[in-house]
Amino acid sequence: MDTGAHGMRDIGACRVQGIGLDDLKNTRMARSKELVPGVGRFSRSQVFAKRALYKGPKKATTPATESPAETVEKTVGGEKNGGKRLVPTTKAPRFYPAEDVRQPKKSRKSPNPPSLRTSITPGTVLILLAGRYRGKRVVFLKQLASGLLLVTGPYKINGVPLRRVNQAYVIATSTKVDVSPLKVDDKFNDSYFAKPSTKAVSSAEEEFFEDGKPKAKQPIPESKAADQKEVDNALLASIKKTENLSKYLKASWARQAKSISLKTDFIENNFGMFALHRARLRPQILKPPHKRLTDRRFFVQSVCNGFLDLALALPIPPSLPTYSTTIIIVTVVTRFALLPISIWVRFLTSVLPKYSEVVVPEIEKLKPLVSKRVLEEMKAAGFRGDKKVWQKIHSEKCVQVLTARRKELVKEHHCSPLPTIIVPPLSQLPVFISFTIVLSRLAVVPTPLDSESFFTLTSLIHPDPTMTLPVILGFLTMANVESGNWVMNAAEKEQKRTVEAQEEKRVAEGGKPRIYPGNVFKSVLRTVSVIRIIIAAMAPGSVTLYWVTSAAFGLVQTWYIEWTDARRRRRRIALQLAQQNPPVNQSQFRRGR
């Protein structure tokens, strides 16, 4: 009996209740006091040590083993050797250990299979928490002799074949499938899933290569494929009776914050131990309160879940891939929504020719005049100093005067290039980056995108192994840059070549090259088209598919806008020529003659 404070308090309580000490001695008391319901003061191993049952006598009798003799008598030749000699049976060790070597204790544990959880019954839908099919929902069939669970997807719904799983790595849900029509044969045992024994090879190289060729993958036996089809057919007949049950089994599971907690037996049985382990003994006064994480991750996850729900809700034909088709539809819809902004941006870019044709030549003409005037003002002010100081102050004053004049001309002609540089990326980048982040988050396993392929993509979460889509993306981006030349007629192309030749001639004669924002923007896009090929080669297939779709839509949009602008420009030029040269009336020409 415990003689501490708890023991004295228990004896006092017994006296108050009228229980004698003799009765108390005969009463068996718990060695491990219960701290909270289900949690004792001592662990199971500590209680076992306190009971000291392992020190008691064992009733089991073990057969006596005869220890071998330490020495053996052998005959030795020679007259002076005595004829016989005792020889040790074991050879003495060459080295002696510096310390006593601890001998391992014999294990008395017997390999008993674990008992099945009460929440798991035949037909229960389980959620796998580890392994290749992590996050998949499966149907429980039976428990094997080893204690492992026999489960299946079925394979036709979510791709999970007949396999064994440990019940420690599953969550049991309240959903059940009627498996009474299915008869699970006795052949589905642990030996059914054992790997066939193969003859060992001499080296690892021979194991990997056979006759100079890679080792072929072992095909699935026809008997196991037939067993899988038989089980799937029986389960599908029961699953089709319940509405949306097949979609439920096909969807992957992932735990989210701020979501409704799953009231499973696994969580309820371990909640008390988890709370006791995480509880603080006393509050930390000097430490500031813990700040909660921001909701950015959870917002992205909610958008990802909304995308998956949209893919399942859209009436997409079964012949088309669900998620790839949804990516293309969402891309086209978002680009159509941003089309008015693109047209407005196109209107802003129409001021670039006016800036390069009016403002830039005017500033070039003013440079020598401003330089001369600033120099005269500095001489009139009596400025003295070093030549380098003169040049520095002179250039600063010239820049101030020319900058002020440039601002006046831009304001007068309404041709500021700044909005044309800032507005296009600001109108497209937020949606582009946001959807790219969402698709990248969806490519993290476990995800249903893993089981879908499209065109040359073997999976939407892996890069394109053939590099087809990244190369197409680069060509589409480059074509988007050069689409303006497609709608130009022969006269416009000749005029453009003439202007470029005049500019090259002016630069060759000593003039400074002019900077055209449109040409700079095109040069940047040409570089970006090459960089996008490299990035798309490493990005998930879903992201690459989104980029290719967006680039294709952008190419069609740019070509249409360029074509309408060229058509409108030609009509305006024809109207101006008609006003300058009115047609001559033939009757008036005859009368005058």
C-alpha positions as CSV (number, residue, x, y, z in Angstrom):
1,M,0.0,0.0,0.0
2,D,1.2,3.5,-0.7
3,T,2.3,5.2,2.5
4,G,2.5,8.7,1.1
5,A,0.1,11.5,1.2
6,H,-2.4,9.8,-1.1
7,G,-2.3,6.6,1.1
8,M,-2.9,8.5,4.3
9,R,-5.8,10.3,2.7
10,D,-7.3,7.0,1.5
11,I,-7.0,5.5,5.0
12,G,-8.7,8.5,6.6
13,A,-11.5,8.3,4.0
14,C,-12.0,4.6,4.9
15,R,-12.2,5.4,8.6
16,V,-14.8,8.0,7.9
17,Q,-16.8,5.5,5.9
18,G,-16.6,2.8,8.7
19,I,-14.2,0.5,6.9
20,G,-11.7,-1.3,9.1
21,L,-7.9,-1.6,8.5
22,D,-8.2,-5.4,8.1
23,D,-10.8,-5.0,5.4
24,L,-8.6,-2.4,3.8
25,K,-5.6,-4.7,3.7
26,N,-7.5,-7.4,1.9
27,T,-8.8,-4.8,-0.7
28,R,-6.8,-4.7,-4.0
29,M,-6.2,-1.1,-5.1
30,A,-5.1,0.1,-8.5
31,R,-1.3,0.6,-8.9
32,S,-1.8,3.3,-11.6
33,K,-4.0,6.1,-10.6
34,E,-6.3,7.4,-13.3
35,L,-5.5,11.0,-14.2
36,V,-8.2,11.5,-16.8
37,P,-10.7,9.0,-18.2
38,G,-8.6,6.4,-20.1
39,V,-5.2,7.8,-19.1
40,G,-3.3,6.3,-16.1
41,R,-0.4,7.7,-14.1
42,F,1.9,4.9,-15.2
43,S,2.3,3.4,-18.6
44,R,1.6,-0.3,-19.4
45,S,5.2,-1.3,-19.1
46,Q,5.6,0.5,-15.7
47,V,2.6,-1.2,-14.3
48,F,3.9,-4.6,-15.5
49,A,7.3,-3.8,-13.8
50,K,5.4,-3.0,-10.5
51,R,3.5,-6.2,-10.6
52,A,6.9,-8.1,-11.0
53,L,5.2,-11.1,-12.5
54,Y,8.3,-11.8,-14.5
55,K,10.2,-12.6,-11.3
56,G,7.7,-15.2,-10.1
57,P,8.2,-19.0,-10.6
58,K,7.3,-20.4,-14.0
59,K,5.3,-23.5,-14.1
60,A,6.3,-24.5,-17.6
61,T,9.1,-27.1,-17.6
62,T,11.8,-26.9,-20.1
63,P,13.7,-30.0,-21.2
64,A,17.2,-30.3,-19.8
65,T,19.9,-29.6,-22.3
66,E,23.2,-31.3,-22.0
67,S,26.1,-28.9,-22.0
68,P,29.0,-30.0,-24.1
69,A,32.2,-31.0,-22.3
70,E,34.9,-28.4,-22.0
71,T,37.7,-30.8,-22.7
72,V,38.2,-34.0,-24.7
73,E,40.7,-36.7,-24.0
74,K,42.9,-37.5,-27.0
75,T,45.7,-39.9,-27.6
76,V,49.2,-38.3,-28.2
77,G,52.1,-40.2,-29.7
78,G,55.6,-40.2,-28.2
79,E,57.2,-41.9,-25.3
80,K,57.6,-38.8,-23.2
81,N,54.2,-37.3,-23.8
82,G,52.2,-39.6,-21.5
83,G,50.1,-41.1,-24.2
84,K,46.9,-39.1,-23.5
85,R,46.1,-35.4,-23.2
86,L,43.0,-33.2,-22.4
87,V,42.3,-30.9,-25.4
88,P,39.7,-28.0,-25.0
89,T,36.7,-28.3,-27.3
90,T,36.4,-24.6,-28.1
91,K,39.3,-22.4,-29.2
92,A,40.2,-19.6,-26.8
93,P,39.5,-16.1,-28.2
94,R,42.4,-14.2,-29.4
95,F,41.2,-10.9,-27.8
96,Y,39.3,-10.4,-24.6
97,P,36.6,-7.6,-24.4
98,A,37.6,-4.6,-22.3
99,E,34.1,-4.5,-20.7
100,D,31.4,-7.1,-20.0
101,V,29.3,-7.7,-23.1
102,R,25.6,-7.4,-22.4
103,Q,23.7,-10.4,-23.6
104,P,20.3,-9.6,-25.3
105,K,17.3,-10.8,-23.4
106,K,15.0,-13.4,-25.0
107,S,11.8,-12.1,-26.3
108,R,8.7,-13.8,-24.9
109,K,6.3,-12.0,-27.3
110,S,4.0,-14.2,-29.4
111,P,3.0,-12.9,-32.9
112,N,-0.7,-12.6,-32.3
113,P,-2.7,-10.7,-35.0
114,P,-4.3,-7.4,-33.8
115,S,-8.0,-7.3,-33.2
116,L,-10.2,-5.5,-35.7
117,R,-11.5,-2.1,-34.7
118,T,-15.2,-2.0,-34.0
119,S,-15.7,0.8,-36.5
120,I,-14.5,-1.4,-39.4
121,T,-16.9,-3.9,-40.7
122,P,-17.3,-5.6,-44.2
123,G,-18.4,-2.9,-46.6
124,T,-17.0,0.1,-44.6
125,V,-15.5,2.9,-46.7
126,L,-11.9,3.5,-45.5
127,I,-9.6,6.5,-46.2
128,L,-5.9,5.5,-46.8
129,L,-3.4,7.7,-45.0
130,A,-0.2,6.3,-46.3
131,G,1.3,4.4,-49.3
132,R,1.0,4.8,-53.0
133,Y,-2.8,5.4,-52.9
134,R,-2.7,7.9,-50.0
135,G,-5.9,9.9,-49.8
136,K,-8.0,7.4,-51.8
137,R,-11.3,5.9,-50.5
138,V,-11.5,2.1,-50.5
139,V,-14.0,-0.6,-49.6
140,F,-13.1,-3.0,-46.8
141,L,-13.8,-6.7,-47.6
142,K,-12.3,-8.8,-44.8
143,Q,-9.4,-9.2,-42.3
144,L,-6.6,-11.6,-43.2
145,A,-4.8,-14.0,-40.9
146,S,-1.9,-11.6,-40.4
147,G,-4.2,-8.8,-39.2
148,L,-4.0,-6.8,-42.4
149,L,-7.1,-5.5,-44.1
150,L,-8.2,-6.6,-47.6
151,V,-9.5,-3.6,-49.5
152,T,-10.2,-2.5,-53.0
153,G,-11.3,0.8,-54.8
154,P,-13.0,-0.7,-56.8
155,Y,-10.3,-0.5,-59.5
156,K,-12.8,0.6,-62.2
157,I,-13.7,3.7,-60.1
158,N,-10.5,5.1,-58.5
159,G,-7.8,2.7,-59.7
160,V,-7.1,1.0,-56.3
161,P,-6.7,-2.8,-56.9
162,L,-7.1,-5.6,-54.3
163,R,-4.4,-4.9,-51.7
164,R,-3.5,-5.3,-48.1
165,V,-3.3,-2.3,-45.7
166,N,-2.6,-1.9,-42.0
167,Q,-5.6,-0.7,-40.0
168,A,-3.3,1.8,-38.2
169,Y,-3.1,3.8,-41.4
170,V,-6.8,4.1,-42.3
171,I,-9.7,6.2,-41.2
172,A,-13.1,4.5,-41.0
173,T,-16.0,6.5,-42.3
174,S,-19.7,6.1,-41.7
175,T,-20.3,5.3,-45.3
176,K,-20.9,1.6,-46.1
177,V,-21.3,-0.4,-49.3
178,D,-23.5,-3.5,-49.4
179,V,-21.0,-6.4,-49.9
180,S,-23.5,-9.2,-49.2
181,P,-23.7,-10.3,-52.9
182,L,-19.9,-10.6,-53.0
183,K,-18.4,-13.9,-51.8
184,V,-14.8,-13.4,-50.7
185,D,-13.0,-16.7,-51.3
186,D,-10.5,-18.2,-49.0
187,K,-7.8,-17.8,-51.7
188,F,-7.5,-14.2,-50.8
189,N,-5.0,-14.7,-48.0
190,D,-1.5,-13.4,-47.3
191,S,0.2,-15.9,-49.6
192,Y,-2.0,-14.6,-52.5
193,F,-0.2,-11.2,-52.3
194,A,3.3,-12.7,-51.7
195,K,5.9,-12.0,-54.4
196,P,7.0,-15.0,-56.5
197,S,10.4,-16.2,-55.5
198,T,13.0,-15.7,-58.3
199,K,16.4,-17.2,-58.7
200,A,19.2,-15.0,-57.4
201,V,21.6,-13.5,-60.0
202,S,25.3,-13.1,-59.6
203,S,25.5,-9.3,-59.7
204,A,23.4,-6.2,-59.6
205,E,24.3,-5.4,-63.3
206,E,22.9,-8.7,-64.5
207,E,19.8,-8.1,-62.4
208,F,19.2,-4.8,-64.1
209,F,20.3,-5.7,-67.6
210,E,19.5,-8.9,-69.5
211,D,21.3,-9.4,-72.8
212,G,22.0,-5.7,-72.9
213,K,18.3,-4.7,-72.6
214,P,16.5,-3.2,-69.7
215,K,14.6,-5.6,-67.5
216,A,11.0,-6.0,-68.7
217,K,8.2,-5.2,-66.3
218,Q,6.4,-8.3,-65.0
219,P,2.9,-8.5,-66.4
220,I,-0.1,-9.0,-64.0
221,P,-1.2,-12.6,-64.0
222,E,-4.5,-13.3,-65.8
223,S,-5.9,-15.0,-62.8
224,K,-5.4,-11.9,-60.6
225,A,-6.9,-9.7,-63.3
226,A,-9.9,-12.0,-63.5
227,D,-10.3,-11.9,-59.7
228,Q,-10.2,-8.1,-59.8
229,K,-12.9,-8.0,-62.4
230,E,-15.1,-10.4,-60.5
231,V,-14.8,-8.3,-57.3
232,D,-15.4,-5.0,-59.2
233,N,-18.5,-6.3,-60.9
234,A,-20.1,-7.4,-57.6
235,L,-19.2,-4.1,-55.9
236,L,-20.3,-1.9,-58.9
237,A,-23.7,-3.5,-58.8
238,S,-24.1,-2.4,-55.2
239,I,-22.5,1.1,-55.7
240,K,-24.9,2.0,-58.5
241,K,-27.9,1.6,-56.2
242,T,-26.7,4.6,-54.1
243,E,-26.7,8.0,-55.8
244,N,-23.3,9.8,-56.1
245,L,-21.6,7.0,-54.2
246,S,-19.3,6.4,-57.2
247,K,-18.3,10.0,-57.3
248,Y,-17.6,9.9,-53.5
249,L,-15.3,6.9,-53.9
250,K,-13.5,8.6,-56.9
251,A,-12.8,11.9,-55.1
252,S,-9.6,12.1,-53.1
253,W,-9.6,13.1,-49.4
254,A,-7.5,15.8,-47.7
255,R,-7.9,17.3,-44.3
256,Q,-8.5,21.1,-44.3
257,A,-8.4,23.7,-41.6
258,K,-11.7,25.4,-40.7
259,S,-13.6,22.4,-42.1
260,I,-16.1,20.2,-40.3
261,S,-14.1,17.7,-38.3
262,L,-14.7,14.0,-39.1
263,K,-16.2,12.3,-36.1
264,T,-14.5,9.0,-36.5
265,D,-13.7,6.5,-33.8
266,F,-10.0,7.0,-34.5
267,I,-10.2,10.7,-33.6
268,E,-12.5,10.1,-30.6
269,N,-10.4,7.4,-29.0
270,N,-7.2,9.4,-29.3
271,F,-8.5,12.8,-28.5
272,G,-7.9,12.5,-24.7
273,M,-4.3,11.4,-25.0
274,F,-3.6,14.1,-27.6
275,A,-5.1,16.8,-25.4
276,L,-3.1,15.6,-22.4
277,H,0.1,15.5,-24.4
278,R,-0.4,19.0,-25.8
279,A,-1.6,20.7,-22.6
280,R,0.6,23.2,-20.9
281,L,1.3,22.8,-17.2
282,R,1.3,26.5,-16.5
283,P,0.7,29.6,-18.8
284,Q,3.7,31.5,-19.9
285,I,3.1,35.1,-18.8
286,L,6.1,36.8,-20.4
287,K,5.7,35.1,-23.8
288,P,3.4,37.0,-26.2
289,P,0.2,35.2,-27.4
290,H,0.7,32.9,-30.3
291,K,-0.4,34.5,-33.6
292,R,-2.6,32.4,-35.8
293,L,-1.6,31.6,-39.3
294,T,-3.0,33.7,-42.1
295,D,-5.8,32.4,-44.2
296,R,-3.9,32.6,-47.5
297,R,-3.1,28.9,-47.7
298,F,-6.7,28.0,-46.8
299,F,-8.1,30.5,-49.3
300,V,-6.0,28.9,-52.1
301,Q,-7.1,25.4,-50.9
302,S,-10.8,26.5,-51.0
303,V,-10.3,27.8,-54.5
304,C,-8.7,24.4,-55.4
305,N,-11.7,22.6,-54.0
306,G,-14.1,24.9,-55.9
307,F,-12.2,24.0,-59.1
308,L,-12.5,20.3,-58.5
309,D,-16.3,20.7,-57.7
310,L,-16.7,22.7,-60.9
311,A,-15.0,20.0,-62.9
312,L,-17.4,17.4,-61.5
313,A,-20.5,19.6,-61.9
314,L,-19.9,20.6,-65.6
315,P,-21.8,18.3,-68.1
316,I,-18.6,17.2,-69.8
317,P,-19.0,14.1,-72.1
318,P,-17.3,10.9,-70.8
319,S,-15.1,10.7,-73.9
320,L,-13.3,14.0,-72.8
321,P,-10.9,14.2,-69.9
322,T,-12.7,16.0,-67.1
323,Y,-10.0,18.2,-65.5
324,S,-8.2,19.1,-68.8
325,T,-11.4,20.2,-70.4
326,T,-12.3,22.2,-67.3
327,I,-8.9,24.0,-67.4
328,I,-9.5,24.9,-71.1
329,I,-13.0,26.1,-70.4
330,V,-12.0,28.3,-67.4
331,T,-9.1,29.8,-69.4
332,V,-11.3,30.8,-72.3
333,V,-14.0,32.2,-70.0
334,T,-11.4,34.3,-68.1
335,R,-9.8,35.6,-71.3
336,F,-13.2,36.6,-72.7
337,A,-14.0,38.4,-69.4
338,L,-10.7,40.4,-69.8
339,L,-11.3,41.1,-73.5
340,P,-12.8,44.7,-72.9
341,I,-9.7,45.6,-70.9
342,S,-7.5,44.3,-73.7
343,I,-9.3,46.4,-76.2
344,W,-8.9,49.5,-74.0
345,V,-5.2,48.7,-73.6
346,R,-5.0,48.5,-77.4
347,F,-6.5,52.0,-77.6
348,L,-3.8,53.2,-75.2
349,T,-1.0,51.7,-77.3
350,S,-2.2,53.7,-80.3
351,V,-0.6,56.8,-78.8
352,L,2.9,55.3,-79.1
353,P,3.4,56.3,-82.8
354,K,2.4,59.8,-81.9
355,Y,5.0,59.9,-79.1
356,S,7.7,58.6,-81.4
357,E,6.7,60.8,-84.4
358,V,5.9,64.1,-82.6
359,V,7.6,64.3,-79.1
360,V,10.9,62.5,-79.8
361,P,11.8,64.6,-83.0
362,E,10.8,67.8,-81.2
363,I,13.1,67.0,-78.2
364,E,16.0,66.1,-80.6
365,K,15.6,69.5,-82.3
366,L,15.6,71.4,-79.0
367,K,18.8,69.7,-77.6
368,P,21.4,72.0,-79.4
369,L,19.3,75.1,-78.7
370,V,18.9,74.3,-75.1
371,S,22.5,73.4,-74.7
372,K,23.6,76.7,-76.2
373,R,21.1,78.7,-74.1
374,V,22.1,77.1,-70.8
375,L,25.8,77.7,-71.7
376,E,25.1,81.4,-72.2
377,E,23.2,81.7,-69.0
378,M,26.0,80.1,-67.1
379,K,28.5,82.6,-68.6
380,A,26.2,85.5,-67.9
381,A,25.9,84.4,-64.3
382,G,29.7,84.4,-64.0
383,F,30.1,80.8,-63.1
384,R,33.6,79.7,-62.6
385,G,35.1,76.3,-62.0
386,D,36.8,73.2,-63.3
387,K,35.9,71.8,-66.8
388,K,34.4,68.6,-65.3
389,V,32.3,70.7,-63.0
390,W,31.2,72.9,-65.9
391,Q,30.1,69.8,-67.9
392,K,28.3,68.2,-65.0
393,I,26.3,71.3,-64.1
394,H,25.6,72.0,-67.8
395,S,24.3,68.5,-68.4
396,E,22.1,68.6,-65.3
397,K,20.5,71.9,-66.3
398,C,19.9,70.7,-69.9
399,V,18.2,67.6,-68.7
400,Q,15.9,69.6,-66.4
401,V,14.9,71.9,-69.3
402,L,14.3,69.0,-71.8
403,T,12.4,67.0,-69.2
404,A,10.0,69.9,-68.5
405,R,9.5,70.4,-72.2
406,R,8.9,66.7,-72.8
407,K,6.2,66.7,-70.1
408,E,4.5,69.7,-71.8
409,L,4.5,68.0,-75.2
410,V,3.1,64.8,-73.8
411,K,0.4,66.6,-72.0
412,E,-0.4,68.7,-75.1
413,H,-0.7,65.7,-77.4
414,H,-2.0,63.2,-74.9
415,C,0.6,60.5,-75.7
416,S,2.2,59.5,-72.5
417,P,3.9,56.1,-72.9
418,L,3.8,55.2,-69.2
419,P,0.2,53.8,-69.2
420,T,0.9,51.7,-72.3
421,I,3.8,50.1,-70.4
422,I,2.1,49.6,-67.0
423,V,-1.6,48.8,-67.9
424,P,-1.1,45.7,-70.1
425,P,0.8,43.6,-67.5
426,L,-1.5,44.8,-64.6
427,S,-4.6,43.7,-66.5
428,Q,-3.4,40.2,-67.3
429,L,-0.8,39.2,-64.6
430,P,-3.1,38.9,-61.5
431,V,-5.5,36.4,-63.1
432,F,-2.6,34.6,-64.8
433,I,-0.5,34.2,-61.6
434,S,-3.5,33.3,-59.4
435,F,-4.7,30.5,-61.7
436,T,-1.1,29.2,-62.1
437,I,-0.8,29.0,-58.3
438,V,-4.1,27.2,-58.0
439,L,-3.1,24.6,-60.6
440,S,0.3,24.2,-59.0
441,R,-1.3,23.5,-55.7
442,L,-3.7,21.0,-57.3
443,A,-0.6,19.1,-58.7
444,V,0.5,18.2,-55.2
445,V,-0.4,14.5,-54.3
446,P,-2.8,13.2,-53.3
447,T,-4.8,14.7,-56.1
448,P,-7.3,13.3,-58.7
449,L,-5.3,15.0,-61.5
450,D,-2.7,12.2,-61.1
451,S,-5.0,9.7,-62.9
452,E,-5.8,11.8,-66.0
453,S,-3.7,12.2,-69.1
454,F,-4.1,14.7,-72.1
455,F,-2.4,14.8,-75.5
456,T,1.3,14.1,-74.8
457,L,0.9,14.5,-71.0
458,T,1.0,11.2,-69.2
459,S,-0.3,12.9,-66.0
460,L,-1.5,16.4,-65.2
461,I,0.9,16.6,-62.2
462,H,4.1,15.7,-64.1
463,P,5.9,17.7,-66.8
464,D,5.5,16.9,-70.5
465,P,8.1,14.1,-71.2
466,T,8.1,14.8,-74.9
467,M,8.5,18.6,-74.6
468,T,5.8,19.0,-77.2
469,L,3.6,21.4,-75.2
470,P,6.5,23.6,-74.0
471,V,7.7,24.0,-77.6
472,I,4.2,24.8,-78.8
473,L,4.0,27.4,-76.0
474,G,7.2,29.1,-77.2
475,F,6.0,29.2,-80.8
476,L,2.7,30.7,-79.8
477,T,4.3,33.4,-77.7
478,M,6.7,34.3,-80.6
479,A,3.8,34.3,-83.1
480,N,1.9,36.6,-80.8
481,V,4.8,39.1,-81.0
482,E,5.0,38.9,-84.8
483,S,1.2,38.9,-85.5
484,G,1.3,42.6,-86.4
485,N,3.2,41.8,-89.6
486,W,0.6,39.3,-90.8
487,V,-2.0,42.0,-91.5
488,M,0.3,44.4,-93.3
489,N,0.0,44.8,-97.1
490,A,2.8,45.2,-99.5
491,A,2.7,49.0,-99.4
492,E,2.8,49.1,-95.6
493,K,5.7,46.7,-95.4
494,E,7.6,48.8,-98.0
495,Q,6.9,52.0,-96.0
496,K,8.2,50.2,-92.8
497,R,11.4,49.2,-94.5
498,T,11.9,52.7,-95.8
499,V,11.5,54.2,-92.3
500,E,14.0,51.6,-90.9
501,A,16.5,52.4,-93.6
502,Q,16.2,56.2,-92.9
503,E,16.7,55.5,-89.2
504,E,19.8,53.4,-89.9
505,K,21.2,56.1,-92.2
506,R,20.7,58.8,-89.6
507,V,22.4,56.8,-86.9
508,A,25.3,56.0,-89.3
509,E,25.7,59.8,-90.0
510,G,26.3,60.4,-86.2
511,G,22.8,60.7,-84.9
512,K,21.7,59.1,-81.7
513,P,19.4,56.1,-82.0
514,R,15.8,56.6,-81.0
515,I,14.2,54.4,-78.5
516,Y,10.8,53.1,-79.5
517,P,8.8,51.6,-76.6
518,G,6.9,49.2,-79.0
519,N,10.2,47.8,-80.3
520,V,11.6,47.4,-76.8
521,F,8.4,45.6,-75.7
522,K,8.6,43.2,-78.6
523,S,12.3,42.4,-77.9
524,V,11.4,41.6,-74.3
525,L,8.6,39.3,-75.4
526,R,10.9,37.4,-77.8
527,T,13.2,36.7,-74.8
528,V,10.2,35.7,-72.7
529,S,9.1,33.2,-75.3
530,V,12.4,31.3,-75.0
531,I,12.3,31.5,-71.2
532,R,8.7,30.1,-71.1
533,I,9.9,27.0,-72.9
534,I,12.4,26.3,-70.2
535,I,10.0,26.9,-67.3
536,A,7.2,24.9,-69.0
537,A,9.5,22.0,-69.3
538,M,9.7,21.8,-65.5
539,A,6.2,22.9,-64.6
540,P,3.3,20.4,-64.0
541,G,1.2,19.4,-67.0
542,S,-1.9,21.2,-65.8
543,V,0.1,24.5,-65.6
544,T,1.6,23.9,-69.1
545,L,-1.9,23.2,-70.5
546,Y,-3.2,26.4,-69.1
547,W,-0.3,28.4,-70.5
548,V,-0.7,26.9,-74.0
549,T,-4.5,27.6,-74.0
550,S,-4.0,31.2,-72.8
551,A,-1.3,31.8,-75.4
552,A,-3.5,30.3,-78.2
553,F,-6.4,32.6,-77.2
554,G,-4.0,35.6,-77.0
555,L,-2.7,34.9,-80.5
556,V,-6.2,34.8,-82.0
557,Q,-7.2,37.9,-80.0
558,T,-4.1,39.9,-81.1
559,W,-4.5,38.9,-84.7
560,Y,-8.2,40.0,-84.7
561,I,-7.4,43.3,-83.1
562,E,-4.5,44.0,-85.5
563,W,-6.7,43.0,-88.4
564,T,-9.5,45.4,-87.4
565,D,-7.0,48.2,-86.7
566,A,-5.4,47.8,-90.1
567,R,-8.8,47.7,-91.8
568,R,-9.9,50.8,-90.0
569,R,-6.6,52.6,-90.9
570,R,-6.9,51.8,-94.6
571,R,-10.4,53.1,-94.7
572,R,-9.3,56.3,-93.1
573,I,-6.5,56.8,-95.5
574,A,-8.7,56.1,-98.5
575,L,-11.3,58.6,-97.2
576,Q,-8.5,61.3,-96.8
577,L,-7.3,60.6,-100.4
578,A,-10.9,60.8,-101.7
579,Q,-11.4,64.2,-100.0
580,Q,-8.1,65.6,-101.4
581,N,-8.8,64.4,-104.9
582,P,-12.6,64.5,-105.6
583,P,-13.8,62.5,-108.7
584,V,-14.3,64.4,-112.0
585,N,-17.8,64.4,-113.5
586,Q,-17.7,63.1,-117.1
587,S,-20.6,65.3,-118.4
588,Q,-18.9,68.5,-117.1
589,F,-15.6,67.4,-118.7
590,R,-17.4,67.1,-122.1
591,R,-19.2,70.4,-121.9
592,G,-16.0,72.2,-121.0
593,R,-14.3,70.7,-124.0
